[in-house]
Amino acid sequence: MVEAADHVNRVLKGSTIPLLLYTGHMMIGGTDIVVFAKDYSDRIAHSHLKDVSSAIAIKVRSHEVSYYDGMVAGRYTSLGQGDAKVIEIVRN
C-alpha cells in the first residue's frame, strides 16, 4: 500500500498510471489530500473517501499507537466529522 507522502510522491514522479485517491490512508501517511486532489486531478481515476481525526492520525504515523488501536480510538470518522476536508476535495 502506498500511503506515506514520500511513497506517493515517488509513484507520481516515476509513473503515469491513474491513481486512487484514498483520503484516509493518504492523510494518515502525511499527504495533504486537498493539495493532492487539486494538483493531480487529471490522474485520479477513482476516489475512496474517508474522514479522519488528525490527532489520532498523527499518533498512528509516529507509532505512538498502532494502526488497530488508532482505529478503535476513532481514527476514522463519519464524512464531514473529521479533518479530511472531504467537501473541499469533492468541490474541486
C-alpha positions in Angstrom: 0.0 0.0 0.0 1.3 3.4 -0.9 0.2 5.9 1.8 3.2 7.7 3.1 3.8 11.1 1.5 7.2 10.3 0.2 5.9 7.0 -1.3 3.0 8.8 -3.0 5.5 11.3 -4.5 7.7 8.5 -5.7 4.8 6.9 -7.6 3.8 10.3 -9.0 7.2 11.0 -10.3 8.0 7.6 -11.6 4.8 6.7 -13.5 1.9 7.9 -15.4 -0.6 5.4 -14.1 -4.1 6.5 -13.0 -4.4 6.9 -9.2 -6.8 6.1 -6.4 -7.4 9.0 -4.1 -7.8 7.1 -0.8 -8.3 10.0 1.6 -8.0 8.1 4.8 -4.7 6.2 4.2 -3.1 9.1 2.4 -3.9 11.5 5.2 -2.6 9.1 7.8 0.6 8.8 5.7 1.0 12.6 5.8 -0.2 13.6 2.3 -2.0 16.9 2.1 -5.0 15.4 0.3 -6.6 18.7 -0.6 -3.4 19.8 -2.4 -3.0 16.4 -3.9 -6.6 16.4 -5.3 -6.0 19.8 -6.9 -2.6 19.1 -8.3 -3.3 15.6 -9.6 -7.0 15.7 -10.5 -6.1 14.6 -14.1 -4.6 11.4 -12.7 -7.3 10.5 -10.2 -9.3 7.6 -11.7 -11.2 6.7 -8.5 -11.8 8.1 -5.0 -12.3 6.3 -1.7 -13.5 8.9 0.7 -12.9 8.5 4.4 -12.8 11.2 7.0 -10.0 11.0 9.6 -9.2 12.5 13.0 -5.9 14.3 12.5 -5.0 14.0 16.2 -5.2 10.2 16.0 -3.6 10.0 12.6 -0.5 11.8 13.9 -0.3 9.3 16.7 -0.5 6.4 14.2 2.1 8.0 11.9 4.5 8.5 14.8 3.9 4.9 16.0 2.6 6.2 19.4 -0.4 3.9 18.8 -0.8 1.0 16.4 -3.0 1.2 13.3 -5.5 -1.0 15.0 -5.6 1.0 18.3 -6.0 4.2 16.3 -9.0 2.7 14.5 -10.6 1.6 17.8 -9.9 5.1 19.2 -11.9 6.7 16.4 -9.3 7.5 13.7 -12.0 7.1 11.0 -15.0 9.4 11.5 -18.2 9.9 9.6 -17.8 12.0 6.5 -17.7 15.7 7.5 -16.9 15.0 11.1 -13.2 14.6 10.8 -10.3 16.7 9.4 -10.0 15.3 5.9 -11.8 18.3 4.3 -13.8 15.9 2.1 -16.2 18.6 0.9 -13.3 20.7 -0.3 -11.9 17.8 -2.2 -15.3 16.9 -3.9 -15.9 20.6 -4.9 -12.6 20.6 -6.7 
